[in-house]
Amino acid sequence: MMTLYEFGLLHTQAKINLVYREGVYIGKIKEDDGSRVLYQLNGFYVEISYRKYRHHIRHIRSFTSTFLLDPYLEGIVIENMVGF
């Protein structure tokens, strides 16, 4: 299992390939100039920030802090996740 540190050592394209292949989608935040997409991977989180047009990746941020999850939690509807 890859650690956060090992992930940080990868080249950008290797990070993207790994997240798209093994990451678990958590959520998306739309912004005026693009969007941010959050994935969970091996006990840490990876956020990919995209420009609005042409889907160019601005940056990739990986972290373990749950405080950085707050903007994503607002968009999660618990009723959709539980069979009521």
BELMOPE-V424924 format. One record per residue. N is the residue number from 1. PHI is phi as a letter, one per 30 degrees, with the letter a starting at -180 (NA if undefined). PSI is psi as a letter, one per 40 degrees, with the letter a starting at -180 (* if undefined). NEAR is the number of other C-alpha atoms within 10 Angstrom. Layout:
((N:PHI:PSI:NEAR) (N:PHI:PSI:NEAR))
//
This chain:
((1:NA:h:7) (2:d:i:10) (3:c:i:11) (4:e:d:17) (5:d:d:10) (6:d:d:9) (7:d:d:19) (8:d:d:14) (9:d:e:10) (10:d:i:12) (11:d:i:9) (12:e:d:14) (13:d:d:9) (14:d:d:12) (15:d:d:17) (16:d:d:16) (17:e:d:11) (18:d:d:14) (19:d:d:21) (20:d:d:12) (21:d:d:9) (22:c:e:12) (23:d:i:18) (24:c:h:15) (25:d:h:15) (26:c:d:16) (27:l:i:18) (28:b:i:18) (29:b:h:14) (30:d:h:12) (31:b:i:12) (32:e:d:7) (33:c:e:9) (34:l:a:16) (35:a:i:17) (36:b:h:19) (37:b:h:17) (38:c:h:23) (39:b:i:19) (40:c:h:19) (41:b:h:20) (42:h:f:13) (43:i:e:11) (44:b:i:17) (45:c:i:24) (46:b:h:24) (47:c:h:21) (48:c:h:19) (49:c:h:22) (50:c:i:20) (51:d:i:16) (52:d:d:14) (53:c:i:8) (54:i:e:7) (55:h:f:11) (56:d:h:11) (57:d:h:16) (58:d:d:12) (59:a:i:12) (60:b:h:17) (61:b:h:11) (62:c:i:19) (63:a:i:16) (64:c:e:13) (65:d:h:9) (66:d:e:9) (67:d:d:7) (68:d:e:12) (69:d:e:16) (70:e:d:9) (71:d:d:12) (72:d:d:15) (73:d:d:12) (74:d:d:10) (75:c:e:11) (76:c:h:13) (77:c:h:9) (78:d:d:9) (79:e:d:8) (80:d:e:8) (81:c:e:8) (82:c:h:7) (83:d:g:6) (84:c:*:5))
//
